[in-house]
Amino acid sequence: MNHTTLKIDGMSCAHCVKAVRTALEALDGVTVESVSVGAATVAYDPAVATPEKLAQAVNDAGYAAAPTA
């Protein structure tokens, strides 16, 4: 498993945290380690998920996400 942190803009409350967690947990090969306003840390299987795919799932949920370096 690889690990990454996503920087997420547009989050402001517990509802946002739940929406991001739900979006990430829906992906195969992903284990959500933590989600807070502005960031999410996940472990993922690189055979089925990528940091870009993780960010896209968050973007699709209505937030602006990008993997951190």
C-alpha positions as CSV (number, residue, x, y, z in Angstrom):
1,M,0.0,0.0,0.0
2,N,1.1,3.5,-0.8
3,H,0.1,6.6,1.2
4,T,-0.8,10.1,0.1
5,T,-2.3,13.2,1.4
6,L,-4.7,15.3,-0.7
7,K,-5.1,19.0,-0.2
8,I,-8.8,19.8,-0.5
9,D,-10.3,23.3,-1.0
10,G,-14.0,24.1,-0.5
11,M,-14.5,22.1,2.8
12,S,-15.9,24.0,5.7
13,C,-17.8,21.6,8.0
14,A,-18.5,18.1,9.3
15,H,-20.8,17.5,6.3
16,C,-17.9,18.2,3.9
17,V,-15.7,15.8,5.8
18,K,-18.3,13.1,5.6
19,A,-18.8,13.7,1.9
20,V,-15.1,13.4,1.1
21,R,-14.7,10.3,3.3
22,T,-17.7,8.7,1.5
23,A,-16.3,9.6,-2.0
24,L,-12.9,8.1,-1.1
25,E,-14.2,5.0,0.6
26,A,-16.2,4.2,-2.6
27,L,-13.0,3.5,-4.5
28,D,-11.5,0.0,-4.8
29,G,-8.1,-0.4,-3.1
30,V,-8.4,2.6,-0.9
31,T,-8.3,2.8,2.9
32,V,-9.1,6.2,4.3
33,E,-6.8,7.0,7.2
34,S,-8.1,10.5,8.1
35,V,-10.2,13.3,6.7
36,S,-10.3,16.8,8.1
37,V,-11.3,20.2,6.8
38,G,-8.8,20.8,4.0
39,A,-7.1,17.5,3.8
40,A,-7.4,13.7,3.5
41,T,-4.8,11.0,4.1
42,V,-5.3,7.6,2.5
43,A,-3.6,4.4,1.8
44,Y,-4.1,2.9,-1.6
45,D,-3.2,-0.1,-3.7
46,P,-1.3,1.4,-6.7
47,A,-2.5,-1.6,-8.9
48,V,-6.0,-0.2,-8.7
49,A,-5.8,3.4,-7.6
50,T,-3.6,6.5,-8.2
51,P,-3.4,9.8,-6.4
52,E,-5.0,11.4,-9.5
53,K,-8.0,9.0,-9.3
54,L,-8.3,9.8,-5.6
55,A,-8.3,13.5,-6.4
56,Q,-10.9,13.0,-9.1
57,A,-13.3,11.2,-6.8
58,V,-13.1,14.2,-4.4
59,N,-13.5,16.7,-7.3
60,D,-16.6,14.7,-8.4
61,A,-18.0,15.1,-4.9
62,G,-17.8,18.9,-5.4
63,Y,-14.5,19.9,-3.8
64,A,-11.2,20.9,-5.4
65,A,-8.5,18.3,-4.5
66,A,-4.9,17.7,-5.5
67,P,-2.3,15.3,-4.3
68,T,0.5,16.9,-2.2
69,A,4.1,16.3,-3.2
